[in-house]
Amino acid sequence: MSLLRGLQAVAAGLLLTFLLVLDAPHCAQAKVRRPLRDWLAQRTAIAGTLPPAPDYAQREYWAALPDMRDAADLVPPGEVDRQAVAHADVFYIHPTTYFGRVRWNAPASPGRGGERGGLSVEGAIREQATVFNDCCRVFAPRYRQATVFALTRPDDPRSVAALDLAYEDVLRAFDFYIAHQNQGRPFIVAGHSQGSLHAMRLIQERIAGTQLARRLVAVFMIGSPAPRGLLGRAIPDCAAATQTRCLVDWNTVSNARVNRTRDGTALIWSHGQYEQIGSRALLCVNPLNWRIDSAAPSSLNLGALPPLLSPNGTLPTVLPGHTEAACLDHLLVVDLPPSSPFRGSLSLGQGNDHVYDYNLFYMNLRRNASARVNAMLGQ
């Protein structure tokens, strides 16, 4: 049995090496510098510990499907899950839920806790993807997400290899969705954190400049620093509440001095390669008024979703007017009340509210997704 596993590891390493050689021209010009020899060595070295590739024809590799009972069906009190009658879809890419050091990529199969990207993936579906079940059928693939440490070591070739592997799964899931599930419907691409980084790459490699762009409602690549004007006229930044075929992003803090770009080392995908964002201005669309680099009062906050599951299995009651929001130095700055449930243990500290990028503006995002879909259907 050990011999068989060894042969499988060698075969996986050779396959990854072959795929990378095909992509060598792209890798050679990447601004995240890494000698090709080192890159190949890293991909081969981790091949023996790679989890199996997900098969998206199998339902187990989807965290949410419109005809499957899952966390994406939940709604806050007073809201309705309309997936059965929706005229549009959302392809949602979950954030990092794997914090392990044993391997660079988590298994895509359902499991328990962050080690396998299991229950915590369901948590992300529950508190983020559910905002779209008013406007859209929800499709959310499981994928071999990169460990959180890959996002903090952008110069390490193993980090980039891990992110590439995760993206390859997302790309295959999207291609399967378009070929077998979309049926020509308008669609939203949405993500958070690592999921938004993959969305950033996906729209450039599969959507911008193609016929799919005609059906694109919007891209919500929230919680991953993205530069202003990333795609220019091809897919512009969203500057109005009902604009379609455009990009939305914000990065939430309650302390304007928080560094959400990790001193400019945060990765973006641009011009066919990973780049560090450096000093480029970030896109900040205020979800309270849907304007770029703007401020809005708490009276426009339609309801924040507390990060707690109610005892009866439903989502908790939303909190209208919970916080104001203002884009300051291209970050979305909020003023949380002293009793705010968002000051709890999930906070990253020092005023970094990354975990709550969706929750704090849950109802605004829910209403806006529906408004953009209606605008697309009316065109």
Secondary structure, 3 states (H helix, E strand, C coil): CHHHHHHHHHHHHHHHHHHHHHCHHHHHCCCCCCCHHHHHHHHHHHHCCCCCCCCCCCHHHEEECCCCCCHHHCCCCCCCCCHHHCCEEEEEECCCCCCCCCCCECCCCCCCCHHHCCHHHHHHHHHCHHHHCCCEEEEEECCCCECHHHHHCCCCHHHHHHHHHHHHHHHHHHHHHHHHCCCCCCEEEEEECHHHHHHHHHHHHHHCCCHHHHHEEEEEEECCCCECCCECCCECECCCCCCCCCEECCCEECCCCCCCCCCCCCEEEECCEEEECCCCCECCEECCCCEECCEECHHHCCCECCCCCCCCCCCCCCECCCCCEEEECCEEEECCCCCCHHHCCCCCCCCECHHHCCHHHHHHHHHHHHHHHHHHHCC
